[in-house]
Amino acid sequence: MKLSFFKKKQTADEKFREALDKYQKALEQNQGDLRLRIKIAELYLEHNKKEKAIEEYIQAARAYQEKRLLQIAVAIYNHIITLEPDQVDVYTELANLHLKNGFVGDSVAVLEKLAHHYYERQLQYEAVQVLKKIKEIDPNNEFFKIKVEKFYQSKELSEEETLKAGPK
């Protein structure tokens, strides 16, 4: 006969699996509870599974978008960019979300952040493409034109030469 008070301790991986199973079962039973996706993403993040966490965060952000809970979706997209700045699609999705909802300035701010991101990674051609997009959003907006020109000047970048050179 074994004494029950000598329980085997769970490993971190076993605790993770148990918690993940619990959240996934809860999500199956209550598809409308979007907070569960966030909980799953946080669980992945806690256990150094950043890629899986980002996948869950993206699903959560899209679900909040569908429910027209845009502030929460925006916060999640911003969080994803903080976690993984190379998520270029997230910048684009966030900029489009702002634009679709009439927040032109916010959209331009996100695109400007993306242009900086590209430039820092020596992707000048891609940065210029984003800057062109900023100018196309509102071609008559002098503030946007100045913002783009300041970017070019501060980086000593030429739109024409960069476009001629093409992508790397």
C-alpha positions in Angstrom: 0.0 0.0 0.0 1.3 3.5 -1.0 0.8 6.5 1.1 -1.1 9.2 -0.8 0.8 12.1 0.8 3.9 11.3 -1.2 2.4 12.8 -4.4 4.7 13.2 -7.4 5.4 16.8 -8.1 4.3 18.1 -11.5 7.0 19.4 -13.9 6.7 22.9 -15.4 5.8 21.3 -18.7 3.1 19.2 -17.1 1.6 22.2 -15.4 1.7 24.1 -18.7 -0.1 21.2 -20.6 -2.7 21.0 -17.8 -3.4 24.7 -17.9 -3.5 24.8 -21.7 -5.9 21.9 -21.8 -8.1 23.6 -19.2 -8.2 26.9 -21.2 -8.8 25.1 -24.5 -11.7 23.1 -23.1 -13.2 26.3 -21.7 -12.8 27.9 -25.1 -14.6 25.0 -26.8 -17.5 25.3 -24.4 -17.7 29.1 -24.6 -16.5 30.4 -28.0 -17.8 33.9 -27.3 -15.4 34.5 -24.3 -12.6 36.2 -26.1 -10.7 36.7 -22.9 -9.8 33.0 -23.0 -7.7 33.6 -26.2 -5.7 36.2 -24.3 -5.3 33.8 -21.4 -4.0 31.1 -23.7 -1.6 33.7 -25.3 -0.3 34.7 -21.9 0.2 31.1 -20.9 2.3 30.5 -24.1 4.3 33.7 -23.3 4.9 32.6 -19.7 6.4 29.4 -21.0 8.6 31.0 -23.7 6.5 30.0 -26.6 6.4 33.4 -28.2 5.4 32.3 -31.7 2.4 30.4 -30.4 1.5 33.4 -28.1 1.6 35.8 -31.0 -0.7 33.5 -33.1 -3.2 33.5 -30.2 -2.9 37.2 -29.8 -3.6 37.8 -33.5 -6.7 35.5 -33.3 -7.9 37.4 -30.3 -7.3 40.8 -31.9 -9.3 39.7 -35.0 -12.1 38.4 -32.9 -12.3 41.6 -31.0 -12.3 43.5 -34.3 -15.2 41.4 -35.5 -17.1 42.2 -32.3 -16.3 45.9 -33.0 -14.3 46.2 -29.8 -11.7 48.2 -31.6 -9.8 49.7 -28.7 -9.1 46.2 -27.3 -8.0 45.0 -30.8 -5.7 48.0 -31.2 -4.2 47.4 -27.8 -3.5 43.7 -28.7 -1.9 44.6 -32.0 0.3 47.2 -30.3 1.3 44.5 -27.7 2.2 42.1 -30.5 4.5 44.7 -32.1 6.1 45.3 -28.7 6.7 41.5 -28.4 7.9 41.0 -31.9 8.7 44.1 -34.0 9.2 42.0 -37.1 5.5 41.2 -37.4 5.1 43.5 -40.4 1.6 42.2 -41.2 0.5 43.4 -37.8 1.7 47.0 -38.5 -0.3 46.8 -41.8 -3.4 45.4 -40.1 -3.2 48.0 -37.4 -2.8 50.9 -39.9 -5.7 49.6 -42.0 -7.9 49.3 -38.8 -7.1 52.9 -37.9 -7.8 54.1 -41.4 -11.0 52.1 -41.8 -12.3 53.8 -38.6 -11.3 57.3 -39.6 -8.2 57.6 -37.5 -6.0 58.8 -40.3 -3.3 60.3 -38.0 -3.0 57.0 -36.0 -2.7 55.1 -39.2 0.1 57.3 -40.4 1.9 57.0 -37.0 1.8 53.2 -37.3 3.1 53.4 -40.9 5.9 55.8 -39.9 6.9 53.3 -37.1 7.0 50.6 -39.8 9.1 52.7 -42.1 11.6 53.2 -39.2 11.5 49.5 -38.6 12.4 48.7 -42.2 15.1 51.4 -42.3 16.8 50.1 -39.1 17.0 46.7 -40.8 18.6 48.2 -43.9 15.4 47.6 -45.9 15.4 51.1 -47.5 13.2 50.1 -50.5 10.5 48.8 -48.2 10.8 51.9 -46.0 10.3 54.1 -49.1 7.2 52.0 -50.1 5.7 52.7 -46.7 6.5 56.4 -47.0 4.8 56.5 -50.4 1.7 54.8 -48.8 1.7 57.6 -46.1 1.6 60.3 -48.9 -1.1 58.4 -50.7 -3.4 58.2 -47.7 -4.1 62.0 -48.0 -2.2 63.5 -50.9 -3.2 67.0 -49.9 -2.2 66.8 -46.3 0.9 69.1 -45.9 1.6 67.7 -42.4 2.0 64.2 -43.8 4.2 65.5 -46.7 6.5 67.3 -44.2 6.6 64.2 -42.0 7.8 62.1 -44.9 10.3 64.7 -46.1 11.8 64.9 -42.6 12.2 61.1 -42.6 14.1 61.3 -45.9 16.3 64.1 -44.7 17.1 62.6 -41.3 18.1 59.3 -42.9 19.8 60.9 -45.9 17.6 58.9 -48.1 16.3 59.6 -51.6 13.0 58.2 -52.8 14.0 58.2 -56.5 17.4 56.5 -55.9 16.0 54.0 -53.5 13.2 53.0 -55.9 15.6 52.7 -58.8 17.9 50.4 -56.7 14.9 48.2 -55.9 14.6 45.7 -53.1 17.6 44.0 -51.6 
